[in-house]
Amino acid sequence: MDTHEGSKLDEMLDFESKWYRLGGGPSEEIHDRFGMSDRTFFKELNDLMSDGARFDDIAPDELAGMRAVIRRRLWLAR
């Protein structure tokens, strides 16, 4: 993964960590900030969080909450 891609994913993860308690953030803000649909945004986040990467700086309960929101948003965007 190149540095630009890594920083993009870090920014996406930061965005989700701020919004997951409120359902993951507005679709319009996701599109304006990242230039992608919410489906694509949550698919990329799901892939990132499923690849076995460790998230030592995120509490386990926060990580579980974020994953639950990601699954729900992907289900809603089907």
N, C-alpha and C positions, 0 to 999 in steps of 0.2 A: 504494500500500500504506500503510495507516495505521500509526502507531507501535506499537500493540499487536500487530498482525500481524507487523511487522518484528521485534519483540523475541521473539515466539514462535518465529519461524524461526531467529533467532540462537540461542535456547536449544536448539532441535532440532539445529542444526549443532554447537553446543558439545557436546551429549550424544554425538552420533555421532563427533566427533573424539576423544572419550575412550574410546569403545567399539569403534571399527571394527577394531582389532587383535584383538579377541576375538569378532568375528563380528557386531557391531552392537548388542549389548545385549540383555538378556532381554525377552521379550514382556511379561511381567508388569510390569516396571519402566517400559517404554514406556507401557503402559496407565495405570498409577498416576500417572505424572508428567505425561503429556500428554493423557490421557483419550481415546485412540484406539487402534485395533488396530495391530499392527506393520505390516500391509499399508498402511494409511492413512499411517502415519508415514513409511515408506520411499517411498511414492508422492509425498508432499509434498516430501520431501527431494530425490527424483529430479527433480521439476519445478523446484524451486529451483535445483539445480545444473545444470540443462539450459537455463535461460533466458538464458544468455550472461553471467550475472553474473560478476564477477571476484572471486577469492578471494586477494588479495595476501598476506593474513596466514597462509595455509596453504601449506606446501611442496608443490611439484608431486607428489612421490612420495606424500605423505599424501593429497592430493586424489585421486590415482589409486586408492589403497587404499580410500578411503571410497566412491568410485564403484563399485568392484568389489564391495564388501560390499552396497551398496544394490541393485545388480543381482541379486546372489545371493539376498538376502532377498526381493526382489519375486518372483523365480522360485520360491522355496520356498513363498511365500504364495499361489500361484495357486489 
